Amino acid sequence: MKSLVLWSSRTGNTKAIAEAVYEALPDEKDIFEEGRQPSVDGYDLIFVGFWGFRRGADFTARRTIESLHGKKVAIFATAGTYPDSQAARDYLDNAAALLPEDSECLGTFISQGRVHSFHIGKRSEHAKLVHPMTPDRLARLQEAEKHPNEDDFRRAGEWAVSMAEKAQA
Ligand SMILES: Cc1cc2nc3c(=O)[nH]c(=O)nc-3n(C[C@H](O)[C@H](O)[C@H](O)COP(=O)(O)O)c2cc1C
């Protein structure tokens, strides 16, 4: 059983979750930033991570997911939105829908992740216009500041182990 963990990350949240996934996995395993992996040949299970962007995966991860032919795949993500929200489910579903038909999505995982632009107090004019600040949005962004945390890393690790077991079943 050989697993490959691929991540795409702009500010480190998804990379940190990818490392928790990697650490928890048994057996043979490798980890690479998306685009830097030599080849996906020879791996029994591919973990692919993205950061939430425009109702789905960031564009690097979209290309990675689309390229995974004939593979068992487990998809993980971080996003500013709450992990139990419909938006989070939509991000994961939209990402999984990009998989080629000859691949299989074994499962998904998402954690909230601090939003860098909010943290540094720079929201783009576009963001201010399209997503005006409301009390709900502010609460969501303030909660996102606390993630990913140790509990998220633990849950990501447990999920990774369950995905590896599923791939072997
Ligand atoms: C340009 C940009 C757009 C984003 N769009 C969304 C979004 O549509 N929905 C969301 O939940 N989070 C959004 N986020 C927040 C990121 O998905 C979140 O902070 C994520 O954890 C960043 O992961 P990273 O640290 O691995 O880059 C956006 C962040 C940036 C910088």
The ligand as a Gaussian input file, in Angstrom:
#p B3LYP/6-31G(d) Opt

LIG

0 1
 C       -8.106000      35.097000      -3.017000
 C       -8.794000      34.265000      -1.966000
 C      -10.079000      33.826000      -2.177000
 C      -10.715000      33.041000      -1.222000
 N      -11.970000      32.604000      -1.455000
 C      -12.594000      31.864000      -0.525000
 C      -13.903000      31.409000      -0.738000
 O      -14.511000      31.649000      -1.788000
 N      -14.498000      30.693000       0.239000
 C      -13.858000      30.383000       1.417000
 O      -14.448000      29.705000       2.268000
 N      -12.607000      30.796000       1.637000
 C      -11.971000      31.521000       0.706000
 N      -10.703000      31.957000       0.936000
 C      -10.038000      31.560000       2.187000
 C       -9.081000      30.396000       1.970000
 O       -9.681000      29.320000       1.281000
 C       -8.623000      29.884000       3.339000
 O       -8.024000      30.925000       4.068000
 C       -7.655000      28.719000       3.191000
 O       -7.493000      28.087000       4.446000
 C       -6.294000      29.175000       2.673000
 O       -5.494000      28.025000       2.564000
 P       -3.919000      28.109000       2.384000
 O       -3.358000      28.699000       3.659000
 O       -3.519000      26.671000       2.240000
 O       -3.614000      28.938000       1.195000
 C      -10.046000      32.717000      -0.007000
 C       -8.743000      33.164000       0.196000
 C       -8.110000      33.932000      -0.774000
 C       -6.709000      34.416000      -0.523000

